């Protein structure tokens, strides 16, 4: 089937909406009725085997784990927003010394045990200690030291009394004294040495996203430079002879390429660096040439469009060509030939299956079932739908987790929360369905999921408002209002 105007507007999304009325989906619904819904894999009429979302994610993450990018040292002030590549430990106890939590007087608790406003304790002031200074005198019985917030508590003192509970006084010999109007206990208003961190204690693990608070900790413990994961470089291109640059005026039957820019923004949000390759015609030679051109620079390839079963779906053709290159030798060991020989980073006509293989070419999900993934000589290729909304879902399910795993994050899958559904989602689906929603908190604190209008897979009007994706399990019904559902959070 030839693409109409573009997958970016109708294409795959609308076709998937129609599939429930005919063809494969009708067959799958009959299987559901016959109790076969739990089959994890199905072979479609186009010989594309659907795998469940969880299995597809596992395959992508396993592949990405072998592509963890290297590390680099960056100045501390440039480390925010990057992923740690080392375990950060405390280089000393923190605080390094017992320090005052406020302005007041350092005293011996025993000296003020019976102090009251009517009968204050009178203590001689022997020293004054500012932050950054060390007291030169030891606090003895009957004495006190003026102390500022953050200053080291003098030897002999075991409590600090806030300034508001004191009054200045003068002794008979003319020396300074202080009246303590309230009793105090040992340890009050003092942060003891090592209260927060002990030397050698772990502050953060590899893969941690460095936030401003982490930067403060790193500076506290002397990390002027930080080892961070390099940013994965992601080559992005959209296929479709109908696509125009975003700055171009519209023409009959043509649309602007919004997908490349959306994916680039999501790649940056995921801590990676986008390499924009622009728009490609529906020609496999053009696609292979584009991949070859940036092969050495790119760590991953993300494409949009051309993944369905139409006559011009070039990415589906490319994925098929990878799948068809896989053979079995007499020992049952799988081997695979590289596409077009040395084009993709190898001079050998064959590489091991571990480096070149199709991970999947169909996923049991709506929307986005034709989403595909492959390894080409060890580099991930993720082929997403050309429909912007479907492309968005595919990115969150597969591309973002892969980018996180490549930056050392172990728990890379999307966060799933439970929420109450505000309005029903009536349409059933033979596969798990991902429905765009806005999230709010009810008066009782319960998370509420409000499905957005214009949320058909072919529509993009609500795309900018989506905060989570309601996961509606496959079956003969959708989801009722007030039902507790899983919601996949959108960063």
Secondary structure, DSSP 4 states (H G I P E B T S, - for coil): ----S-TTTSHHHHHHHHHTTSHHHHHHHHHHHTT-TT-S-EE-TTS-EEB-HHHHHHHHHHHHHTT---EEEEEGGG-TTSBB-S-EE-SS-BSSS-EESSSEEEE-GGGGTT--SSSPEEEEEEEEE-TT---SS---TTEEEEE-TTPBPPTT--EEEEGGGEEEEE-TTS-EEEEE-S---TTTTEE-TTSSB-TT-EEE-TT-B--HHHHHHHHHTT-SEEEEEPPPEEEEEEE-TTEE-TTSPP-TT-EE--HHHHHHHHHHHTT-EEEEEEEE-S-HHHHHHHHHHTTTT-SEEEEES--SSSTT-HHHHHHHHHHHTEEE-TTS-EEEEPTTGGGGS-SSSEEETTTSEEEES-BSEES-TT-EEEEETTEEEEEE-SSHHHHHHHIIIIIHHHHHHHTT-SS-SPPEEEEEESS-B---BSSEEEEEEEEEE-TTS-EEEEEPSS-STT--TTGGG--EEEEE-SBS--B-TT-EEEEEEP-
